[in-house]
Amino acid sequence: MEQYIIKGGTPLVGEVQIGGAKNAALAILAAAIMTDETVTIDNLPDVNDINVLLEAMAGIGATIQRVDRHTVKINGGGVRDFSIEYDYIKKIRASYYLLGALLGKYNKAEVALPGGCNIGSRPIDQHLKGFKAIGAEVVIEHGKIIAEAEQLTGTHLYFDVVSVGATINVMMAAAMADGTTIMENVAKEPHVVDVANFLNSMGANIRGAGTDVIKIKGVSKLHKTEYSIIPDQIEAGTFMMAAAATQGDIMVMNVIPKHLEATTAKLVEIGCEVEEFDDAVRVVAKGRLKHTQVKTLPYPGFPTDMQPQMGVTLALCSGTSTITESIFENRFKYLDELARMGANIKVEGNSATIEGVEQFSGARVSAPDLRAGAALCIAGLAAEGITIVDDIVYIQRGYEQFEEKLRNLGGMIEKVSSEKEIQKFKFKVG
Ligand code: UD1
């Protein structure tokens, strides 16, 4: 089993290139099967979640041609099977985007019902509510969601919860419905906008993505396109926090600074210097940073996917900080691991009170999920001594060349899979 071994205590300094947004890519890949023509998608992150989704798509008859590491050509003309099995959903929840894509294109989809996951119970009632509103019959049978319609029909619908997944899934299905769909109380995340832009580049007629109301005029056919995915705001934010936590100086390249504003604002509040360029941000942390309050909210609020990285940073700041997690109920598991590194944190319900410590001490910890795993690596890089992070498969689901990028910034981190390799690393770093 692979682990990361880290020798901490060195500020991270240098430049890092950010890849395409995983969460945008997952939806865009699924939407690519909505035309029989060939779609070319560029700036694709080469991470496990993406590769599993591509496998699921090939499994139902789509032709997938990997042009290079970050470019794929997809042809959905051969799709004959509208059923996605539990094996895929278990590995990658977001395969449920094939529900919206298949329903929109073929008026029929069967996708295994995703269960909960490590960060919370994650219901999908709003996705189903949306599909029903545009005329699909939706039943859950034998662990599968079966959605079917004679003809999808535009409607006016209001989501009870702001959900990224439901907004995107229903938007995809409604793109090929008969008539106009107006969706209110939708998610405004950059990847919602990216998926709308992608569908529009295929001939869809979607307006308002990025605001609270999205208006979709259904079209009968979508066509080929070439599309480049937006930069990953969470990968970017992770490296910005790495600069803060290690008191470093990182130029985060190939980003859209506007998408990072919530993270930037908190970094400035705790005392970092953040400089914005057209497509880069530089984060400089000089000396010890200070406490603040953070509450996770839908975009443009502070992203829940940045909460663990922020938590690690605050645990090293002077004074008492608080974090309120308002999106997912189970996103504080990493704090128990962080406590093993010397952090001083008390969790009550959905809020954590953090008394900053001067330094962490390296320990063996486990990644409880993707973002928390990355956050624990940052903790290790800031800590005195050696940290070993277990269960790094979570990290590999969403970060491309994570350890290489950290090493390029001067971080002492290596992937190891045996005691011998651990000893070799320890010997090398002294
Ligand atoms: C997406 C992201 C995830 C991020 C999250 C919030 C992808 C693949 N994943 O997840 O990384 O953490 O947005 O920014 O893009 N909810 C319901 N009913 C529903 C759907 C959601 O009650 O039908 C609730 C959820 O339990 C949660 C909140 O709504 O409390 C937001 O969830 P949602 O935005 O749907 O997250 P995901 O799309 O699953």
Residues whose N, C-alpha, C, O or C-beta is under 5 A from the ligand:
A	BS01	UD1	N23 A94 R122 P123 I124 D125 Q126 H127 V161 V162 S163 V164 G165 A166 T304 D305 I327 F328
